[in-house]
Amino acid sequence: MTQHILPQDTLEDQQTMRRLATVIGCFIAATAAMALVITVVMG
């Protein structure tokens, strides 16, 4: 990450990273749910 002088820039970076983490978390959860459904269907 880049270093920022303005606190506002740092806050924006934190919000962006939180958004990115949320998207990645949702993707992982959706993948796990899909794997579980496939396991049950194929089971």
PQR file of N, CA, C, O and H, with PARSE charges and radii, in Angstrom:
ATOM      1  N   MET A   1       0.846  -1.193   0.000 -0.4000 1.5000
ATOM      2  CA  MET A   1       0.000   0.000   0.000 -0.0000 2.0000
ATOM      3  C   MET A   1       0.882   1.244   0.000  0.5500 1.7000
ATOM      4  O   MET A   1       2.009   1.245   0.495 -0.5500 1.4000
ATOM      5  N   THR A   2       0.338   2.263  -0.557 -0.4000 1.5000
ATOM      6  CA  THR A   2       1.075   3.525  -0.596 -0.0000 2.0000
ATOM      7  C   THR A   2       0.889   4.290   0.699  0.5500 1.7000
ATOM      8  O   THR A   2      -0.099   4.095   1.407 -0.5500 1.4000
ATOM      9  H   THR A   2      -0.578   2.262  -0.959  0.4000 1.0000
ATOM     10  N   GLN A   3       1.826   5.149   1.004 -0.4000 1.5000
ATOM     11  CA  GLN A   3       1.710   5.976   2.195 -0.0000 2.0000
ATOM     12  C   GLN A   3       1.030   7.278   1.828  0.5500 1.7000
ATOM     13  O   GLN A   3       1.351   7.891   0.810 -0.5500 1.4000
ATOM     14  H   GLN A   3       2.628   5.308   0.429  0.4000 1.0000
ATOM     15  N   HIS A   4       0.098   7.694   2.653 -0.4000 1.5000
ATOM     16  CA  HIS A   4      -0.645   8.922   2.393 -0.0000 2.0000
ATOM     17  C   HIS A   4      -0.384   9.932   3.503  0.5500 1.7000
ATOM     18  O   HIS A   4      -0.190   9.579   4.666 -0.5500 1.4000
ATOM     19  H   HIS A   4      -0.162   7.196   3.480  0.4000 1.0000
ATOM     20  N   ILE A   5      -0.386  11.172   3.111 -0.4000 1.5000
ATOM     21  CA  ILE A   5      -0.213  12.251   4.074 -0.0000 2.0000
ATOM     22  C   ILE A   5      -1.560  12.641   4.670  0.5500 1.7000
ATOM     23  O   ILE A   5      -1.660  12.913   5.867 -0.5500 1.4000
ATOM     24  H   ILE A   5      -0.544  11.459   2.166  0.4000 1.0000
ATOM     25  N   LEU A   6      -2.585  12.667   3.843 -0.4000 1.5000
ATOM     26  CA  LEU A   6      -3.912  13.093   4.293 -0.0000 2.0000
ATOM     27  C   LEU A   6      -4.658  11.939   4.970  0.5500 1.7000
ATOM     28  O   LEU A   6      -4.705  10.836   4.426 -0.5500 1.4000
ATOM     29  H   LEU A   6      -2.505  12.446   2.871  0.4000 1.0000
ATOM     30  N   PRO A   7      -5.236  12.177   6.142 -0.5600 1.5000
ATOM     31  CA  PRO A   7      -6.022  11.131   6.823  0.2800 2.0000
ATOM     32  C   PRO A   7      -7.199  10.653   5.980  0.5500 1.7000
ATOM     33  O   PRO A   7      -7.604   9.493   6.063 -0.5500 1.4000
ATOM     34  N   GLN A   8      -7.744  11.558   5.166 -0.4000 1.5000
ATOM     35  CA  GLN A   8      -8.892  11.204   4.319 -0.0000 2.0000
ATOM     36  C   GLN A   8      -8.504  10.106   3.322  0.5500 1.7000
ATOM     37  O   GLN A   8      -9.283   9.187   3.066 -0.5500 1.4000
ATOM     38  H   GLN A   8      -7.415  12.500   5.098  0.4000 1.0000
ATOM     39  N   ASP A   9      -7.302  10.211   2.766 -0.4000 1.5000
ATOM     40  CA  ASP A   9      -6.834   9.193   1.822 -0.0000 2.0000
ATOM     41  C   ASP A   9      -6.692   7.837   2.515  0.5500 1.7000
ATOM     42  O   ASP A   9      -7.041   6.800   1.951 -0.5500 1.4000
ATOM     43  H   ASP A   9      -6.670  10.957   2.974  0.4000 1.0000
ATOM     44  N   THR A  10      -6.179   7.862   3.734 -0.4000 1.5000
ATOM     45  CA  THR A  10      -6.030   6.619   4.491 -0.0000 2.0000
ATOM     46  C   THR A  10      -7.393   6.003   4.769  0.5500 1.7000
ATOM     47  O   THR A  10      -7.552   4.786   4.663 -0.5500 1.4000
ATOM     48  H   THR A  10      -5.896   8.705   4.192  0.4000 1.0000
ATOM     49  N   LEU A  11      -8.370   6.813   5.118 -0.4000 1.5000
ATOM     50  CA  LEU A  11      -9.722   6.328   5.374 -0.0000 2.0000
ATOM     51  C   LEU A  11     -10.321   5.710   4.114  0.5500 1.7000
ATOM     52  O   LEU A  11     -10.965   4.663   4.181 -0.5500 1.4000
ATOM     53  H   LEU A  11      -8.241   7.801   5.204  0.4000 1.0000
ATOM     54  N   GLU A  12     -10.112   6.350   2.973 -0.4000 1.5000
ATOM     55  CA  GLU A  12     -10.622   5.814   1.713 -0.0000 2.0000
ATOM     56  C   GLU A  12      -9.968   4.475   1.395  0.5500 1.7000
ATOM     57  O   GLU A  12     -10.627   3.556   0.910 -0.5500 1.4000
ATOM     58  H   GLU A  12      -9.589   7.201   2.919  0.4000 1.0000
ATOM     59  N   ASP A  13      -8.671   4.369   1.670 -0.4000 1.5000
ATOM     60  CA  ASP A  13      -7.965   3.106   1.444 -0.0000 2.0000
ATOM     61  C   ASP A  13      -8.556   1.999   2.312  0.5500 1.7000
ATOM     62  O   ASP A  13      -8.756   0.876   1.849 -0.5500 1.4000
ATOM     63  H   ASP A  13      -8.136   5.116   2.064  0.4000 1.0000
ATOM     64  N   GLN A  14      -8.836   2.326   3.578 -0.4000 1.5000
ATOM     65  CA  GLN A  14      -9.396   1.322   4.477 -0.0000 2.0000
ATOM     66  C   GLN A  14     -10.777   0.879   4.010  0.5500 1.7000
ATOM     67  O   GLN A  14     -11.105  -0.306   4.073 -0.5500 1.4000
ATOM     68  H   GLN A  14      -8.674   3.238   3.955  0.4000 1.0000
ATOM     69  N   GLN A  15     -11.584   1.823   3.544 -0.4000 1.5000
ATOM     70  CA  GLN A  15     -12.917   1.475   3.047 -0.0000 2.0000
ATOM     71  C   GLN A  15     -12.808   0.600   1.802  0.5500 1.7000
ATOM     72  O   GLN A  15     -13.564  -0.359   1.645 -0.5500 1.4000
ATOM     73  H   GLN A  15     -11.317   2.786   3.493  0.4000 1.0000
ATOM     74  N   THR A  16     -11.868   0.930   0.919 -0.4000 1.5000
ATOM     75  CA  THR A  16     -11.668   0.136  -0.299 -0.0000 2.0000
ATOM     76  C   THR A  16     -11.234  -1.280   0.058  0.5500 1.7000
ATOM     77  O   THR A  16     -11.738  -2.247  -0.513 -0.5500 1.4000
ATOM     78  H   THR A  16     -11.254   1.709   1.046  0.4000 1.0000
ATOM     79  N   MET A  17     -10.306  -1.406   0.997 -0.4000 1.5000
ATOM     80  CA  MET A  17      -9.836  -2.729   1.395 -0.0000 2.0000
ATOM     81  C   MET A  17     -10.959  -3.530   2.063  0.5500 1.7000
ATOM     82  O   MET A  17     -11.050  -4.744   1.877 -0.5500 1.4000
ATOM     83  H   MET A  17      -9.897  -0.620   1.461  0.4000 1.0000
ATOM     84  N   ARG A  18     -11.813  -2.852   2.841 -0.4000 1.5000
ATOM     85  CA  ARG A  18     -12.945  -3.533   3.474 -0.0000 2.0000
ATOM     86  C   ARG A  18     -13.913  -4.043   2.417  0.5500 1.7000
ATOM     87  O   ARG A  18     -14.406  -5.169   2.499 -0.5500 1.4000
ATOM     88  H   ARG A  18     -11.739  -1.867   2.992  0.4000 1.0000
ATOM     89  N   ARG A  19     -14.183  -3.191   1.410 -0.4000 1.5000
ATOM     90  CA  ARG A  19     -15.072  -3.601   0.320 -0.0000 2.0000
ATOM     91  C   ARG A  19     -14.501  -4.809  -0.406  0.5500 1.7000
ATOM     92  O   ARG A  19     -15.219  -5.762  -0.709 -0.5500 1.4000
ATOM     93  H   ARG A  19     -13.783  -2.277   1.343  0.4000 1.0000
ATOM     94  N   LEU A  20     -13.212  -4.761  -0.681 -0.4000 1.5000
ATOM     95  CA  LEU A  20     -12.553  -5.871  -1.380 -0.0000 2.0000
ATOM     96  C   LEU A  20     -12.630  -7.152  -0.549  0.5500 1.7000
ATOM     97  O   LEU A  20     -12.909  -8.223  -1.088 -0.5500 1.4000
ATOM     98  H   LEU A  20     -12.628  -3.987  -0.436  0.4000 1.0000
ATOM     99  N   ALA A  21     -12.388  -7.049   0.747 -0.4000 1.5000
ATOM    100  CA  ALA A  21     -12.460  -8.209   1.633 -0.0000 2.0000
ATOM    101  C   ALA A  21     -13.878  -8.771   1.675  0.5500 1.7000
ATOM    102  O   ALA A  21     -14.061  -9.987   1.735 -0.5500 1.4000
ATOM    103  H   ALA A  21     -12.162  -6.178   1.185  0.4000 1.0000
ATOM    104  N   THR A  22     -14.878  -7.900   1.645 -0.4000 1.5000
ATOM    105  CA  THR A  22     -16.270  -8.347   1.642 -0.0000 2.0000
ATOM    106  C   THR A  22     -16.590  -9.116   0.365  0.5500 1.7000
ATOM    107  O   THR A  22     -17.225 -10.169   0.413 -0.5500 1.4000
ATOM    108  H   THR A  22     -14.730  -6.912   1.596  0.4000 1.0000
ATOM    109  N   VAL A  23     -16.153  -8.594  -0.765 -0.4000 1.5000
ATOM    110  CA  VAL A  23     -16.394  -9.275  -2.045 -0.0000 2.0000
ATOM    111  C   VAL A  23     -15.713 -10.633  -2.065  0.5500 1.7000
ATOM    112  O   VAL A  23     -16.309 -11.622  -2.492 -0.5500 1.4000
ATOM    113  H   VAL A  23     -15.637  -7.738  -0.803  0.4000 1.0000
ATOM    114  N   ILE A  24     -14.466 -10.690  -1.605 -0.4000 1.5000
ATOM    115  CA  ILE A  24     -13.736 -11.961  -1.580 -0.0000 2.0000
ATOM    116  C   ILE A  24     -14.412 -12.946  -0.621  0.5500 1.7000
ATOM    117  O   ILE A  24     -14.530 -14.132  -0.926 -0.5500 1.4000
ATOM    118  H   ILE A  24     -13.982  -9.887  -1.258  0.4000 1.0000
ATOM    119  N   GLY A  25     -14.850 -12.454   0.527 -0.4000 1.5000
ATOM    120  CA  GLY A  25     -15.546 -13.312   1.484 -0.0000 2.0000
ATOM    121  C   GLY A  25     -16.830 -13.893   0.914  0.5500 1.7000
ATOM    122  O   GLY A  25     -17.124 -15.074   1.103 -0.5500 1.4000
ATOM    123  H   GLY A  25     -14.755 -11.490   0.775  0.4000 1.0000
ATOM    124  N   CYS A  26     -17.592 -13.061   0.216 -0.4000 1.5000
ATOM    125  CA  CYS A  26     -18.835 -13.533  -0.417 -0.0000 2.0000
ATOM    126  C   CYS A  26     -18.536 -14.575  -1.490  0.5500 1.7000
ATOM    127  O   CYS A  26     -19.252 -15.567  -1.622 -0.5500 1.4000
ATOM    128  H   CYS A  26     -17.353 -12.102   0.063  0.4000 1.0000
ATOM    129  N   PHE A  27     -17.476 -14.340  -2.252 -0.4000 1.5000
ATOM    130  CA  PHE A  27     -17.093 -15.284  -3.303 -0.0000 2.0000
ATOM    131  C   PHE A  27     -16.727 -16.640  -2.692  0.5500 1.7000
ATOM    132  O   PHE A  27     -17.138 -17.684  -3.200 -0.5500 1.4000
ATOM    133  H   PHE A  27     -16.894 -13.534  -2.145  0.4000 1.0000
ATOM    134  N   ILE A  28     -15.959 -16.621  -1.609 -0.4000 1.5000
ATOM    135  CA  ILE A  28     -15.560 -17.865  -0.945 -0.0000 2.0000
ATOM    136  C   ILE A  28     -16.790 -18.582  -0.380  0.5500 1.7000
ATOM    137  O   ILE A  28     -16.909 -19.802  -0.497 -0.5500 1.4000
ATOM    138  H   ILE A  28     -15.626 -15.773  -1.197  0.4000 1.0000
ATOM    139  N   ALA A  29     -17.695 -17.828   0.225 -0.4000 1.5000
ATOM    140  CA  ALA A  29     -18.906 -18.431   0.788 -0.0000 2.0000
ATOM    141  C   ALA A  29     -19.767 -19.047  -0.319  0.5500 1.7000
ATOM    142  O   ALA A  29     -20.305 -20.142  -0.152 -0.5500 1.4000
ATOM    143  H   ALA A  29     -17.598 -16.837   0.320  0.4000 1.0000
ATOM    144  N   ALA A  30     -19.897 -18.349  -1.439 -0.4000 1.5000
ATOM    145  CA  ALA A  30     -20.692 -18.869  -2.554 -0.0000 2.0000
ATOM    146  C   ALA A  30     -20.056 -20.134  -3.125  0.5500 1.7000
ATOM    147  O   ALA A  30     -20.760 -21.084  -3.468 -0.5500 1.4000
ATOM    148  H   ALA A  30     -19.461 -17.459  -1.575  0.4000 1.0000
ATOM    149  N   THR A  31     -18.735 -20.148  -3.228 -0.4000 1.5000
ATOM    150  CA  THR A  31     -18.030 -21.326  -3.740 -0.0000 2.0000
ATOM    151  C   THR A  31     -18.230 -22.515  -2.806  0.5500 1.7000
ATOM    152  O   THR A  31     -18.468 -23.634  -3.261 -0.5500 1.4000
ATOM    153  H   THR A  31     -18.163 -19.376  -2.949  0.4000 1.0000
ATOM    154  N   ALA A  32     -18.135 -22.273  -1.502 -0.4000 1.5000
ATOM    155  CA  ALA A  32     -18.326 -23.350  -0.526 -0.0000 2.0000
ATOM    156  C   ALA A  32     -19.756 -23.882  -0.584  0.5500 1.7000
ATOM    157  O   ALA A  32     -19.971 -25.092  -0.510 -0.5500 1.4000
ATOM    158  H   ALA A  32     -17.942 -21.365  -1.132  0.4000 1.0000
ATOM    159  N   ALA A  33     -20.720 -22.997  -0.714 -0.4000 1.5000
ATOM    160  CA  ALA A  33     -22.119 -23.418  -0.796 -0.0000 2.0000
ATOM    161  C   ALA A  33     -22.360 -24.240  -2.059  0.5500 1.7000
ATOM    162  O   ALA A  33     -23.070 -25.245  -2.021 -0.5500 1.4000
ATOM    163  H   ALA A  33     -20.546 -22.014  -0.773  0.4000 1.0000
ATOM    164  N   MET A  34     -21.777 -23.820  -3.164 -0.4000 1.5000
ATOM    165  CA  MET A  34     -21.932 -24.562  -4.415 -0.0000 2.0000
ATOM    166  C   MET A  34     -21.311 -25.953  -4.301  0.5500 1.7000
ATOM    167  O   MET A  34     -21.890 -26.934  -4.766 -0.5500 1.4000
ATOM    168  H   MET A  34     -21.200 -23.004  -3.195  0.4000 1.0000
ATOM    169  N   ALA A  35     -20.133 -26.036  -3.682 -0.4000 1.5000
ATOM    170  CA  ALA A  35     -19.490 -27.333  -3.482 -0.0000 2.0000
ATOM    171  C   ALA A  35     -20.345 -28.248  -2.606  0.5500 1.7000
ATOM    172  O   ALA A  35     -20.445 -29.449  -2.857 -0.5500 1.4000
ATOM    173  H   ALA A  35     -19.663 -25.239  -3.304  0.4000 1.0000
ATOM    174  N   LEU A  36     -20.946 -27.674  -1.593 -0.4000 1.5000
ATOM    175  CA  LEU A  36     -21.811 -28.455  -0.707 -0.0000 2.0000
ATOM    176  C   LEU A  36     -23.036 -28.970  -1.452  0.5500 1.7000
ATOM    177  O   LEU A  36     -23.423 -30.127  -1.287 -0.5500 1.4000
ATOM    178  H   LEU A  36     -20.865 -26.698  -1.389  0.4000 1.0000
ATOM    179  N   VAL A  37     -23.645 -28.119  -2.268 -0.4000 1.5000
ATOM    180  CA  VAL A  37     -24.817 -28.538  -3.046 -0.0000 2.0000
ATOM    181  C   VAL A  37     -24.441 -29.639  -4.022  0.5500 1.7000
ATOM    182  O   VAL A  37     -25.179 -30.614  -4.166 -0.5500 1.4000
ATOM    183  H   VAL A  37     -23.330 -27.179  -2.401  0.4000 1.0000
ATOM    184  N   ILE A  38     -23.309 -29.502  -4.691 -0.4000 1.5000
ATOM    185  CA  ILE A  38     -22.867 -30.533  -5.644 -0.0000 2.0000
ATOM    186  C   ILE A  38     -22.612 -31.853  -4.906  0.5500 1.7000
ATOM    187  O   ILE A  38     -22.962 -32.924  -5.401 -0.5500 1.4000
ATOM    188  H   ILE A  38     -22.709 -28.711  -4.574  0.4000 1.0000
ATOM    189  N   THR A  39     -22.005 -31.767  -3.730 -0.4000 1.5000
ATOM    190  CA  THR A  39     -21.754 -32.976  -2.927 -0.0000 2.0000
ATOM    191  C   THR A  39     -23.051 -33.673  -2.565  0.5500 1.7000
ATOM    192  O   THR A  39     -23.144 -34.898  -2.646 -0.5500 1.4000
ATOM    193  H   THR A  39     -21.721 -30.897  -3.327  0.4000 1.0000
ATOM    194  N   VAL A  40     -24.054 -32.900  -2.165 -0.4000 1.5000
ATOM    195  CA  VAL A  40     -25.351 -33.487  -1.781 -0.0000 2.0000
ATOM    196  C   VAL A  40     -26.041 -34.099  -3.001  0.5500 1.7000
ATOM    197  O   VAL A  40     -26.592 -35.197  -2.924 -0.5500 1.4000
ATOM    198  H   VAL A  40     -23.978 -31.905  -2.099  0.4000 1.0000
ATOM    199  N   VAL A  41     -26.006 -33.381  -4.125 -0.4000 1.5000
ATOM    200  CA  VAL A  41     -26.675 -33.877  -5.335 -0.0000 2.0000
ATOM    201  C   VAL A  41     -26.005 -35.131  -5.854  0.5500 1.7000
ATOM    202  O   VAL A  41     -26.686 -36.085  -6.230 -0.5500 1.4000
ATOM    203  H   VAL A  41     -25.558 -32.489  -4.187  0.4000 1.0000
ATOM    204  N   MET A  42     -24.674 -35.147  -5.881 -0.4000 1.5000
ATOM    205  CA  MET A  42     -23.942 -36.297  -6.399 -0.0000 2.0000
ATOM    206  C   MET A  42     -23.956 -37.468  -5.402  0.5500 1.7000
ATOM    207  O   MET A  42     -23.803 -38.630  -5.780 -0.5500 1.4000
ATOM    208  H   MET A  42     -24.120 -34.372  -5.576  0.4000 1.0000
ATOM    209  N   GLY A  43     -24.143 -37.127  -4.125 -0.4000 1.5000
ATOM    210  CA  GLY A  43     -24.020 -38.039  -3.010 -0.0000 2.0000
ATOM    211  C   GLY A  43     -24.750 -39.333  -3.147  0.5500 1.7000
ATOM    212  O   GLY A  43     -24.700 -40.168  -2.244 -0.5500 1.4000
ATOM    213  H   GLY A  43     -24.267 -36.183  -3.818  0.4000 1.0000
TER
END
